[in-house]
Amino acid sequence: MLPYLPVLVVAVLVTAAASFGILKLARRYRLAPEIRERDVHKNPTPRLGGVAMFVGLLAALGAAALIPEFQGLFRDGLKMWALIGACLLIAVIGFLDDLLDLDWMIKLGAQLVASGLLAWNGVQIVSIPVGDTLVIGSSTVNFVLTVFLITLVMNAVNFVDGLDGLVAGVAIIASGTFFVYTIILNSQLGNSQSVTFASLIALVLVGMCVGFIPFNWHRAKMFMGDTGALLVGMLMATSTVSVTGDLDPAALDLKLVLASYIPILLPFAVLAMPLADFVLAVLRRLRAGKSPFEADRLHLHHRLLDMGHSPVQAVSIFYLGTAVLSVAGLLVFTSQSFVLPLVVLVVGIAVGVLLVRFPASTVRAALAKRGLVALDERAAPDTAQDASADLAAAPNERTSE
């Protein structure tokens, strides 16, 4: 664990410093884009936070390259260099899109190239654990499956990026859990290497998001834009793919057959909410005869806002969902039992349903009618319509994408 600490510190500090500098430059040179029709924020807000995150990524990987324990990851094969190249491509395309609003086909093409670069250089699903056996596909099938998965996750994360602090917070929770999982897995497998590619990428991502989130918390001074959202999705997918399928479940000495599926289930558990939102958005737009990448204001987080939740409350509900799914998945692996994970799921779902069903504004309004609390109408709109009006007046909120 000790070698990871300086890498985490560098990722946090450099991302925070870069975010501060880029925010100053963006304000000085008026780099904030014009308000789009689908945007809700009323004042132009820079969308260049992803550039700062990319700087933090490079600094953290540079620090890792200087630490003896990580040097083997840079010498053995081309995975690390392919990751840096893929991230550079995504950062450039994302930067141009955040300033110029590129056509979605250009962005998708760049994502496929970046995913293909990773898959071609060893970041690839080579097998899928089924019970105590491995199902191994052809090299072509594995390549296509990997490119599809990485591209899917990038777009899922980008689609859900619609509220201040949402993606950064979800990534911290999900990747933090995944980092713990990879450390435990590496220990169980008895690997001679004390560090792994997946663990390093997951921890760097946590550090990047921790450094950026103070600038992105409601009300945001700066958005991460497509640059940041796509980078987050790529790094989450990369750390996942480098673990998923590339192990023998029999070597884990697990009692439960389901435990052999954890390398697949845990990554999808931590990404369940972004992936669900992505699928629903694609189906909704195709049904309406639109492009699946055409933006709208019908994402899950927008629905929470329309129900009367404040932006912070809506983000907190996503945090809770991510945490519940992540912890439950991790507990199946660590406890080798369904009991505790099931308890976490049931309690978490119950709390989540209550929070979704009864927004704080609605609860306050109900208590005010009974004379139990004083109602501040500006802070607590008692209808979804009023909440939407307040949201429209908020200068720094926005829709997704």
Order of alpha helices (4+ residues) and beta strands (2+ residues): alpha-alpha-alpha-alpha-alpha-beta-beta-alpha-alpha-alpha-alpha-alpha-alpha-alpha-alpha-alpha-alpha-alpha
